[in-house]
Amino acid sequence: MQSPAHRDVAQQINQRSQMQFIPILRAFGLLCLAPALALGQAASTLHPEKVIGNTKCADCHEQELKAWKLSGHARSDSVHRDAKTRATADKIAKAMGLKSGAAMTTSALCTECHFTRQKVGGSLRVIGGVSCESCHGGGKDYHSIHGETEKIPDRDERRKRSKALGMLYPHDTHLVAQNCFNCHIIRDEKLVNVGGHPARSKGFNLASWTAGEVRHNFYDKDFKRNAETNLDTDTNRKRKMLVVGMLLDLQYSLANLARGKTPGGAYRKAMGNRAYGIINKELPLVIEKLGDEVPKELLEIQTIVKAVKLSGKQSLVAEAAASLEGPITAFSKAQDGSALAGVDSLIPKTAKGQAWQP
């Protein structure tokens, strides 16, 4: 049950949405639809011409590289060779018109998420699996500034300049998480309906998957401890990751549902089911758990998605997905997790894989 405070805010948002939401989205349809169409299409913010390779990062981040080498990300470039996954890779590749799984290394259908590519002398080459730059952005422009502690001793200034040149820092939760969802939720309908590729990584959860084998927080004096987090407190970080992950999951599922062209196909069914589950179960539960502390952005998001019929016009579903960008961004910027204690019972108890320790 909503508290009086909840009802007041929800009523204000609902009144605005009834008078303004749909007309505004329709009036600015081209502007609103563009972000929705972009969601899940660009596999990441990584541009091959900006890639410098993991060895450059390892000059300063030796422990982080060791942790990475033991993760599934590092092995993502071997799915076509690994005995456990080779047959599946071949089957999907052939269904998509490729000769075999080995062709994954040259097909843009696969390279954008399974590999890191570098452009050298006008040609593209695969240099590894999902790597540092897959998540943090191509380092060509920011690498020298990011690690320049002598000429730019002020850390905040280094971060500011590096971010302007394309670096994504862990505390930019929303931006980094978008890279996760761009690949862990499949954007190509044909790859699912025809190729038989799963529509999403099974059990993908931003909070638990970032806390396990991909974790690489070596920030103590001697770089000998892979801590759970170096941002605020571990609990606060997990709270924020849980909610931001849920919101992005909803946004991407809606955008992909709107993009799908085959009614009743596996792709649209998977996206619709996921969106339905978040709209009708997960989001209401989070709002209930937060009680009077619920951020207004969550109520705004709930109002937006409740007004959309998942089986209705795809253009309206796309508009709803695009309209979530504002409140999700605002939520991510405003929240550090300290006001989200109500969701503690929803945080997964186990992480995805084991974090490496020196």
C-alpha positions in Angstrom: 0.0 0.0 0.0 1.3 3.5 -0.9 1.8 6.0 1.9 0.0 9.4 1.6 3.3 10.9 0.5 3.6 8.3 -2.3 0.1 9.0 -3.4 0.7 12.7 -3.6 3.8 12.4 -5.7 2.2 9.7 -7.9 -0.9 11.7 -8.4 1.1 14.7 -9.5 3.2 12.7 -11.9 0.1 10.9 -13.2 -1.7 14.2 -13.8 1.3 15.5 -15.7 1.5 12.4 -17.8 -2.2 12.4 -18.6 -2.0 15.9 -19.9 1.5 16.0 -21.3 3.2 12.6 -21.6 1.8 11.1 -24.8 1.1 14.4 -26.6 4.7 15.5 -26.0 6.2 12.2 -27.0 4.2 12.2 -30.2 4.9 15.9 -30.9 8.7 15.2 -30.6 8.4 11.6 -31.8 11.6 11.8 -33.9 13.6 13.1 -31.0 12.2 10.6 -28.5 12.3 7.6 -30.8 15.9 8.0 -31.8 17.3 7.1 -28.3 14.9 4.2 -28.1 16.1 2.8 -31.5 19.7 3.3 -30.4 19.2 1.3 -27.2 20.8 -2.1 -27.7 22.0 -1.4 -31.2 25.5 0.0 -30.6 27.1 -2.9 -28.9 29.2 -0.6 -26.7 31.0 2.7 -26.7 34.1 1.0 -27.9 35.5 2.3 -31.2 38.3 0.0 -32.7 40.3 3.0 -33.9 40.5 4.1 -30.2 41.6 0.8 -28.8 45.2 0.5 -27.5 45.0 -2.9 -25.9 45.2 -4.4 -22.4 49.0 -4.3 -22.2 48.9 -0.6 -22.0 46.5 -0.7 -19.1 48.7 -3.4 -17.4 51.6 -0.9 -17.1 49.8 0.4 -14.0 47.0 -2.1 -13.5 48.9 -5.4 -13.2 46.6 -6.9 -10.6 43.5 -5.9 -12.5 44.8 -7.7 -15.6 45.4 -10.9 -13.6 41.9 -10.8 -12.3 40.6 -10.2 -15.8 42.5 -13.2 -17.3 40.6 -15.5 -15.0 37.1 -14.1 -15.9 34.6 -15.2 -18.5 35.2 -11.9 -20.2 38.7 -12.9 -21.1 37.5 -16.2 -22.5 34.7 -14.8 -24.6 36.9 -14.9 -27.7 37.2 -18.7 -27.4 33.5 -19.8 -27.5 34.1 -21.1 -31.1 37.0 -23.2 -29.9 36.1 -24.4 -26.4 34.9 -28.0 -26.3 31.9 -27.0 -24.1 30.6 -24.3 -26.5 32.0 -25.1 -29.9 29.0 -27.1 -31.1 26.6 -24.4 -30.1 28.7 -21.7 -31.7 28.8 -23.7 -34.9 25.1 -24.3 -34.9 24.3 -20.6 -34.4 26.9 -19.4 -36.9 25.6 -21.8 -39.6 22.0 -20.8 -38.9 23.0 -17.2 -39.5 24.7 -18.0 -42.8 28.3 -18.3 -41.6 30.5 -21.3 -42.5 31.3 -22.2 -39.0 31.9 -20.8 -35.5 35.4 -19.8 -36.5 33.8 -17.1 -38.7 32.8 -15.4 -35.5 36.1 -13.6 -35.5 35.3 -11.7 -38.7 31.5 -11.3 -38.5 30.3 -8.0 -37.0 27.3 -10.0 -35.8 29.6 -11.6 -33.2 32.7 -9.5 -32.9 31.0 -6.5 -31.2 30.2 -8.5 -28.1 32.5 -11.5 -28.0 35.7 -9.8 -29.0 37.8 -6.6 -28.7 38.8 -5.3 -32.1 41.5 -2.9 -32.9 41.9 -0.9 -36.1 45.5 -0.8 -37.4 46.5 0.7 -40.7 43.0 0.8 -42.0 42.2 -2.8 -41.2 40.3 -4.4 -38.2 41.8 -7.2 -36.2 40.6 -9.2 -33.2 43.0 -8.8 -30.2 41.1 -10.6 -27.5 37.8 -11.1 -25.7 35.8 -8.6 -23.7 38.5 -6.4 -22.3 39.3 -3.3 -20.2 38.3 -1.0 -23.0 35.1 -2.9 -23.7 33.8 -1.5 -20.4 35.9 1.6 -19.9 36.0 3.0 -23.4 38.8 3.0 -26.0 42.0 4.5 -24.4 43.8 6.1 -27.2 42.8 9.7 -26.2 42.6 9.4 -22.5 45.3 6.9 -21.6 48.2 9.3 -21.1 46.0 11.7 -19.1 44.4 9.0 -16.9 47.8 7.9 -15.6 49.6 11.2 -15.6 50.0 11.7 -11.8 53.1 14.0 -12.1 51.9 16.7 -14.6 48.3 16.4 -13.3 48.5 15.5 -9.6 44.9 16.5 -8.9 42.9 13.2 -9.3 39.6 15.0 -9.9 41.2 17.0 -12.7 42.6 13.9 -14.3 39.2 12.2 -14.1 37.4 15.2 -15.6 39.8 15.4 -18.5 39.8 11.6 -19.1 36.0 11.5 -19.0 35.8 14.2 -21.6 38.0 12.0 -23.8 35.9 8.9 -23.5 36.8 7.1 -20.3 34.1 5.5 -18.3 34.8 5.3 -14.5 33.1 2.8 -12.2 31.3 5.6 -10.3 29.4 6.4 -13.5 27.1 3.6 -12.8 24.5 4.3 -15.5 27.0 4.7 -18.3 29.2 1.7 -17.4 26.1 -0.5 -16.9 24.8 0.5 -20.4 27.8 -1.3 -21.8 26.8 -4.4 -19.9 23.3 -4.4 -21.1 24.3 -3.6 -24.7 25.7 -7.1 -24.9 24.0 -9.2 -22.2 20.6 -8.4 -23.8 20.7 -9.3 -27.5 19.7 -6.5 -29.8 19.5 -8.6 -33.1 16.1 -10.2 -33.4 17.2 -12.6 -36.2 20.1 -13.9 -34.1 17.5 -15.1 -31.6 14.6 -16.2 -33.9 16.7 -17.8 -36.6 20.1 -18.4 -35.0 18.8 -19.8 -31.8 21.0 -17.5 -29.7 19.6 -16.8 -26.2 17.8 -13.5 -26.0 19.7 -12.5 -22.9 22.4 -13.9 -20.6 20.7 -16.4 -18.4 20.2 -15.0 -14.9 22.0 -11.7 -15.7 21.8 -9.4 -12.7 24.0 -6.3 -12.5 24.5 -6.4 -8.8 25.6 -10.0 -8.5 27.5 -10.2 -11.8 29.7 -7.2 -11.1 30.5 -8.5 -7.6 32.1 -11.8 -8.6 34.7 -12.8 -11.2 34.8 -9.5 -13.0 35.5 -7.6 -9.8 38.9 -5.8 -9.9 39.0 -3.2 -7.1 42.7 -3.0 -6.1 42.9 0.2 -4.2 44.6 -0.5 -1.0 48.2 0.7 -0.4 50.0 -2.4 -1.7 47.3 -3.5 -4.3 47.0 -6.8 -2.5 43.3 -6.9 -1.9 40.5 -7.2 -4.4 37.9 -5.3 -2.3 34.2 -5.5 -2.9 34.1 -1.8 -3.7 36.0 1.4 -3.3 33.0 3.6 -3.8 31.2 4.7 -0.6 30.3 1.5 1.2 29.9 -2.0 -0.3 26.3 -2.1 0.8 25.5 1.3 -0.7 27.1 0.3 -4.0 25.1 -3.0 -4.2 21.9 -1.2 -3.5 22.4 1.2 -6.4 23.6 -1.5 -8.8 20.5 -3.5 -8.0 18.1 -0.7 -8.8 19.9 0.8 -11.7 20.3 -2.7 -13.2 16.5 -3.3 -12.9 15.7 0.1 -14.5 18.1 -0.5 -17.5 16.8 -4.0 -17.9 13.3 -2.6 -18.2 14.4 0.1 -20.6 16.3 -2.2 -22.9 13.6 -4.9 -22.8 11.0 -2.3 -23.9 13.2 -0.9 -26.6 13.9 -4.3 -28.0 10.3 -5.4 -27.8 9.4 -2.3 -29.9 12.1 -3.1 -32.4 11.1 -6.7 -32.9 9.3 -7.4 -36.2 8.0 -10.9 -35.6 4.8 -11.2 -33.4 4.9 -14.4 -31.4 8.6 -14.9 -32.1 11.0 -16.0 -29.5 12.7 -12.5 -29.4 9.6 -10.4 -28.8 8.3 -13.0 -26.4 11.4 -12.9 -24.3 11.6 -9.1 -24.2 7.9 -8.8 -23.4 8.0 -11.3 -20.6 11.0 -9.6 -19.0 9.4 -6.1 -19.3 6.1 -7.5 -17.9 7.9 -9.0 -14.9 9.7 -5.8 -14.0 6.6 -3.6 -14.5 4.2 -5.8 -12.5 6.5 -7.4 -9.9 10.0 -6.1 -9.4 9.5 -2.4 -9.7 6.4 -2.4 -7.4 8.3 -4.5 -4.9 11.3 -2.1 -4.9 8.9 0.9 -4.4 7.1 -1.0 -1.6 10.4 -1.9 0.1 11.7 1.7 0.0 8.5 3.0 1.7 8.5 6.7 2.3 12.1 6.9 1.1 11.2 6.0 -2.5 12.9 8.4 -4.9 10.5 10.4 -7.1 12.2 9.0 -10.2 11.0 5.5 -9.5 7.4 6.7 -9.2 7.8 8.6 -12.4 9.1 5.5 -14.2 6.2 3.5 -12.8 3.7 6.0 -14.1 5.3 5.9 -17.6 5.4 2.2 -18.0 1.9 1.6 -16.4 0.5 3.7 -19.2 2.0 1.4 -21.9 0.3 -1.7 -23.3 3.1 -4.1 -24.1 1.0 -5.8 -26.9 -0.1 -2.5 -28.3 1.5 -0.1 -30.8 5.2 -0.6 -31.0 5.8 3.1 -31.6 4.3 3.8 -28.1 6.4 1.1 -26.5 9.5 2.7 -28.2 8.5 6.1 -26.9 8.1 4.8 -23.4 11.6 3.2 -23.5 13.1 6.5 -24.7 11.3 8.5 -22.1 12.9 6.4 -19.3 16.4 7.8 -20.1 15.8 11.0 -18.2 14.5 9.6 -14.9 17.0 6.8 -14.9 19.9 9.2 -15.5 18.5 11.5 -12.7 18.2 8.6 -10.3 21.7 7.4 -11.0 23.2 10.8 -10.5 21.2 11.6 -7.3 21.6 8.3 -5.5 24.7 6.9 -3.8 22.8 4.0 -2.2 22.6 5.4 1.3 18.9 6.1 1.0 18.1 2.7 -0.6 18.4 0.5 2.5 14.9 -0.8 1.9 16.1 -3.0 -0.9 18.8 -4.8 1.1 16.7 -8.0 1.3 16.5 -8.1 -2.5 20.3 -8.0 -3.1 21.5 -11.4 -4.3 23.3 -13.3 -1.6 25.8 -14.8 -4.0 28.0 -13.3 -6.8 28.5 -14.5 -10.3 31.8 -16.4 -10.0 34.6 -16.0 -7.6 36.6 -12.7 -7.4 40.3 -13.3 -7.7 42.5 -12.4 -4.8 46.4 -12.1 -5.0 
